[in-house]
Amino acid sequence: MRYAFPCNIVPDEEEREATGREAYVVTFPDVPEAITGGDSWQEAKEMAADGLGVALGMYVKAKQDIPKPSPLEDGQVLIAVPPIIAAKLALYTAMREQNITNVALAAKLGIYESAVRRIVDPNHRSHISQIEKALQAVGRSLVIEDRTAA
């Protein structure tokens, strides 16, 4: 799955009325918990990836399925989660789809269950090679691609 979600970046009228300053708010139709903003359109876009990553991390913590991104609509901006978080979300999703527990994955990898918890946790720093090895253990591989910047 591609971990890039459409978002809406719109002027924050409440902030403008309250302070007279320009501001923008970012929302994600597929991830309603991800709400962020910025003092400019560009800043709001930059904050969007972090906000999206944090919100998707809440899905992992709550043991909920990661939502699938809907198609990009006119006026929306596509925001990708940071690469390490995308890899962790891919691992988490594969584990859920295959009903693989942390204990079972730990046994496959020859590591402690607590190490698997850290590998899957989007808020914990992990090395990409650890995540790749875990993905391979669940029959998945990580593919990285680039695209023209929006």
N, C-alpha and C positions, 0 to 999 in steps of 0.2 A: 504494500500500500504506500502511496505517496503521502507524506505527512506535511501537506500544505493545504491551508484552509482559506476560503474566501472570507473577506471581511468588508465591513462598511466603515469608511472614515468620513465623518460628517462634522460640520461646525457645531461647537457646543454653545448653543444659544443661551443657556442658563449662565454659563461662565461669562459670556459677552455682556449680558444684561447686568450681572452682579459686579463685574470688575471693569468692564469696558475693554477688556483685552481679548485678543483673538485666541481661540483654543479649539481643539478638535477632540472628538471622542471616537473610539474604535470599538466595534462590536463584531462578534462572529456568530452568524446564524446557526452554525452547527455546534458551537460551544458557547452557550449563553453565559457561562461563568466567566468567560474571558472578556473583560471590559477594561480598557485602558485609554490613555489619551496623551495629548501633548500640546505644547504652546504653539506649534506649527503643524502643518500637514505632514511634513517630513519627519518631525520628531514623533508624532503620533504613529506613523508607519514604523519607525525604528523601535518604539516601545511595544508594538503589536506582537512581535515574535516572542519577547520575554513574557508578556501577559498570556499568550497562547500556551507557551511551555508550562507555565505555572498552573494554569487551569487544567491542562491535560494531565499534569502530575497529580492533581486532586482526584482525577478518575482512577489512577493507579492506586493511590492511597485508599480510596473507597472501594477498591476491587470491582469497578464498573468497566463495561466495555468502552473502548475508545471510539468515539463517533467517526463515521466515514464522512469525508469532505463532500459537500455537494458541488455541482458544477458552478463555475465562475459565471456570474451574471454581469450585465452592463453596469458600469459604475463601481464594481467591487474590485478589490485589490487582493491578489493571492499572497498569503504570508506562509512561509515555511518555518517549522520549528527548528531550533538549532540542531545541527547534525547529530551530536551525541544524544540529545533527547529523542530525536527521531529513531535512532538505533535502539534505544531502551524501550521506546513504545512498541517497536516492531517485535522485540523479544517478549515483552509483556503480552502483546496480542497473540503471538504464536503459542505461548504457554497457555493462555486462556482457551484458545481454539482447540488445543490438543489435551486439555485437562492435565497439564503437567504442573505439579506442585514445585515449590522452591526446593523441598527436600529431594524430590525425584531428579530435578535438574542438578542439584548439588552432587548427587550420587553419580550421575553421568559424567560430570566434570571433575570429580574427585576433589571437591572443595567443601567447605562448611556451608550450611544453609544460610548463615548470616552473611556470607560473601555473596550468595545469589541475591539476597534481599538488597544489598548495596548495588549490585550490578543492575537490577531492575529499577531501583529508586531514581527517578529523574532529578532529585535534589542532591544526590550523592555524586561526587566526581569519580568517574571511572575512565579507564583507558579503553580506547576503541577496540584494541585487540582482545580484551576480556569479553566485550560485548559480541564481537564477531565469533569468538570461540563458542560462546553460549548459543548464539543463533545457529551455528552449524550443528550443535548438539540437539537442537529441536528441528533440524531439517530445513533451515532457512539460510539465506545468504543476504548480505548487505550490498546494495548497489547504490553508488553515488553518481549523480548526474548534474550537469550544469545547464543553465538556460540564460537567455538574455535578460539582464536586469530590467525591471519595470521602472 
